[in-house]
Each structure stands twice: as structure tokens, then as C-alpha cells.
Amino acid sequence: MTEKAKTAVAVKEGGNAGRGGSKKRKLRAWYRNWQLYLLALPALAVIAVFCYAPMYGIIIAFKDYNVIQGIGGSPWADPLYKHFVNFVTDPYFWDMLWNTLRLSLCSLLVFPLPIIFALLLNEIRVKSLRTTVQIISYAPYFISLVVAVSMCFTFLEYTQDRIGIINRIIRAFGMEPVKFMESAAWFPWIYVLSGMWQGLGWWSITYVAALTAIDPTLYEAAEIDGASRLRKIWHINIPGLLPIVSITLIMNLGNMLNVGFEKVLLMQTDLNYQSSNIISTYVYEKTLGSVIKQYSYGTAIGLFNNVINLVLLLGANFITKKLGGETII
Amino acid sequence: MKRQSKGDFIFQIAVYVIVALLCVMFLYPLIYILSLSLSSPEAVYYGQVTFLIKDFSLEAYKAIAGKMEIFTGLWNTAKMVVIGTVLSLIFTFGLAYALTRKDLKGRRVITALCVFTMFFSGGLIPLYVVVQGIGLYNSLWATILPMSVSVWNVIVVRTFISSSIPSDLEEAAKIDGACDFRIYISVIIPLCKPVIAIMILFYAVGYWNSYFYPLVFISPSNTDAKTLQLVLRDILLSDGSGAIGEDALQYKMRAEAVKYSSIVISTLPILIVYPFLARHLEKGMMIGSVKG
């Protein structure tokens, strides 16, 4: 082959590649990174199977699901929204909704505590001391819910032959011991305060981290102006925390109805059922925790729950955006 | 030393007093449980323990030795923690690294699909139906796989990689002819050590303490597959009231004592390991709070 012919062939090939190229190049862009896709694949498969496949399963809520016929074969509910109507007219409906909201509102009430704790930690000037306090404060977070709940029972016990430590203290002050775990009125507070014991240190971590990121020149300027420590906290630290606070608040609002199912289930007794019966435990009670498993009903309740959560989250996000705060989406 | 104003001095004292009280609040319950587990069952039962050990005795720990289910539970949980943590690390870091690469096609879509699952889910029953449908029900895998990828952790790792590993390193490796696997294994992973420590802590503790998936996906009759937390629930939240007759009191005392020794046995491993990993925690949480 002559030199000229070679060039011609090369040009021809190049030209071909150019013409069919846009498609091929696109394919090649996908292909070039196949190793990356392979790295991501296991995690994506898990998410597909355990997050997205169940989303398809939501249609169970619109069917009269039975195990034998499966999702596809089970007849549609008549009318389609039957299970939702059943839920809304359930004698427990308003109780459950209120119980769930009450737990969330109580949690919201103690929401500032980790922020205050972070501010306190930030005021400890001796670094080794601060680290020690932090490590101590995270420890309860690593205790399992089963153990934490059983500790509640131990500390708050009051039966005819056994009195827990808290009630012993109450009695030492000459007051009447309280049957905490059997009391519907006390239930939300025990739930929230024991959660605070476990989470106070842990939830403060993000705030502590945000505080260390505050520009030190601000403090120097305040120093020159002769500001007291409290004033520095008020004018520098708290404004510095606002963006992260707004994000966590939105996240909390988006989880209003996602009250810790496991913990409530563990804390539930016949006597506090009146205020411990929340939407998610009711789903469990009606389905997996019962002999007659009302799958469709349970799915409908779960969907109701999740949709309201999503709406609350988007709403909170929207309002914060309007107010000019930091948002998540 | 700089002079402090009187107000600041009082403020400093107040801070230390409050923090000290909080530390007592965090530690007291833990020490109390430890004391209960090491006191004699009589002292425990009649509420004579307030803080320190009363009538030292190892009775409670001896009583545990007879409870085979605790050891079955420990074994199942140990398997779950080891297998689960390894899988979780592989899954999480693989996805996280892929998502840091700007040349990855469909990166935004994949990210959006992952993040969406943090805010919306199918709910308990559809998940249950899926797990049963693919035949995982009642197996160890049903307690591991559904919680093996936490999107939150993926975002933390992704943010760590893209913010603290300079992309020049990857470029250099690429020029040297390294493929993506090679870059991942030899360049990225060795530089991820701090975040690996945090992820091990998060996932391992998550598996160790997980209660939801074992509760839902392990049938109550399947005693061999029960994890530690399920066994603990049976032990801790029962009051031993089934016992009647002369030995009833003895039985109740024993049941009460076993509670505390099993709490200690099941919690101590975590509380011993965690301070070693704790120093990485703050850094990890800081990465997580950066908007991704």
C-alpha cells in the first residue's frame, strides 16, 4: 500500500467514526466508566430492592391483598380508597394522630437543649476537659433501645414490693411515688427525656462543629468592644448556629410522624396504651404483630403517614426558603 | 494572664457546675446498672443499691451462664455485625466514590434517587412483602441487607472524598495508566482512613443495636436466629411473674439480677471500643453537616 492510500484509509475511518460518532461516543462515555458503575452497583442494588421495590408495593394499599395471589393477582379494593376511609374512620384514628403529634411536639420542645449543651461545651476553655466531657456525653447514645427502655422501667419502677430509684428520691422528699410506666400522662415525657439522655451529647456534635468554624476575628472584635462572654454568645455564637439549626429543624419537621416506632413499641404497656398508641405501632399491631395480618390496611396507614411527612418536610422547606434561611432542597 | 471581669468569672463557674451536673446525669445510670449487676440478688431485689456495689457477688453473672439463648444471641449478633459492617463499607464507599467523579454519566440522577429515599419510603408492609418475596425472611440476610446502605453515610463519605482528596492525585494516577479500580483501591481508600473509622463505628453500632429488622424479619418461633437485642428484650422486659410456689421469690430475684448482668454483657463491648473511635467522631459529623 502506498503512503497516499494509507492516509486515504485513515481519513475514511476517521470520517466514519465522525459520522456515527455522536451515538458511539455517548456509548463510549458510559463504557469508559464501567468500573465506576460496578463500584456503585451493589449499593444501588440494595437501594433498588429495599427502597424502590417497596414503593411499588404501595399499590397493596389500593388492593385487597392476600398472600396467595400476591401483589399482581390480588383484586383491587372497591372503592380504591377503601382502606384509607377505614383508617380515617377507625375509632382510634384521632387518638393515634394526636398521640403521634404529641410525641413529636414534645420532642420539638426539647430541641434547643443540644444547642445549649453545645454552647456550654464551647465555653469550656481547657481542651482536654472538653474532650472528656464530650466522650462521656456521647456514651449513652451507644446503648441500645432495648436496654435504654429497660433502664427506664428499672429507674421508674413502682410495684408493691419494688420501688425504683427515682421514686425513692421522690419519697425521700415526702411526696407520693408515681407509677410512671403505667401512666398515660407521663408516657410522652418519659419517651422524650430518656431520648434526651441518650441523644443530648450526640445531637450537639453538629453544633459544636459549627461553632468551631466561626471566624475568630469576630471574637477579637468583640473583645476590643469589651463584650462579656454572654454577649459574645448572644451576638456571635447563636447567629453562627442559625443556618445549621434551620436545617435540623426542617429535618425534624419532616419526621413529625416518624416517631421512633421501636422505642414506643418497647415502652408500650396496657396501661399507657391510651397515649402510647401511635400510627406506626398501630400498623405493626394490625399486621405483623397479629394473627390476622391486614396487609392492605397496614400499607394504607403507612402511606398516609409517609405522605403527610413529605408534605410537612416540603412545607417547612418552602417556608424557610421564603424567610431566606438555609434549606435542604 | 488576662484579667476576667467579675461577670465572666461567675459565668465560667456556672458553666463548669452545669457541665459537671450533666456528666453526673450521663454517667450515673451506667454506673448504677454496673453496681446492680455486681451486687447480691437480695440487695438488688429489695432496692438496697443506690450507687455503689452492695454485698459484692457474681451471682448474676453465674446465672447468665445457664442461659444458652444469650450466647446464641451474641453469636448471631456477632455474625451480623462482622458481615454487615464489611458489606456496608464496601457498598457505601463504592457508591460514594463513584458519585464524586464528575465524569460519571447520570451522577445527578443517581444522587437524586438516593436522596429521595431519605424522605419517602414504601412503609413497613411493602418492605416485608418484598423481603418475603425474595426469600430472605427468617435469615441473617434479612437483618443485614435492608440496613446495609445508609444514604446519609454515603453522602458523608462522598463529601469527605471530594473535599479532602485533591483531584490532582487522581489525575496523576490516571496519567500513570491506572484504571478506576486501581485509583479507588490505591489512591482513594488509603486516604479515607479517618472516615473509614467513623463508618465502622456507625455501622457496627447500628448492627449491634439493631432491633427493628430482627423484630420484623425473624419469626418469633425461630429461636436459633434470634439476635442479642431480641433475646435481651425477652429477658429485660419480662418481670418473672410466671413463677409460683416456694421458689417464686428466689426465681424473681434471679430474674431481676440476670437483667443487669445481661445489660452489662451486651453493652460493655461497645462502651469499651467506642472511646478509641470517638476522637474521629466530631470530624465525621462536621463533614456530614456540610450541605452536599
Interface residues (C-beta under 8 A of the other chain):
Chain A: A29 W30 N33 Q35 L36 Y37 L39 A40 L41 P42 A43 L44 V46 I47 V49 F50 C51 Y52 A53 P54 M55 Y56 G57 I58 I60 Y65 G70 I71 F117 L120 L121 E123 I124 R125 T131 V133 Q134 I135 I136 S137 Y138 A139 P140 F142 I143 S144 L145 V146 V147 V149 S150 M151 F153 T154 F155 R162 I163 G164 I165 R168 W197 L200 G201 I205 T206 V208 A209 A210 T212 A213 S228 R229 L230 I244 I247 G254 F261 E262 L266 S280 V283 Y284 T287 L288 Y295 G298 T299 G302 L303 N305 N306 N309 L310 L313 E326 I328
Chain B: S5 G7 D8 F11 Q12 V15 Y16 I18 V19 L22 C23 M25 F26 L27 P29 L30 Y32 I33 L36 Y45 G47 T50 L87 I90 F91 T92 G94 L95 Y97 A98 L99 R101 D103 L104 K105 I110 L113 C114 T117 F119 F120 S121 G122 G123 L124 I125 P126 L127 Y128 V129 V130 V131 G133 I134 L145 P146 S148 V149 V151 V154 C179 D180 F181 Y184 V205 W208 N209 Y211 F212 L215 V216 Q229 L232 R233 L236 L237 K259 I263 S266 T267 I270 L271 Y274 P275 A278 R279 L281 E282 M285 M286 G288 S289 K291
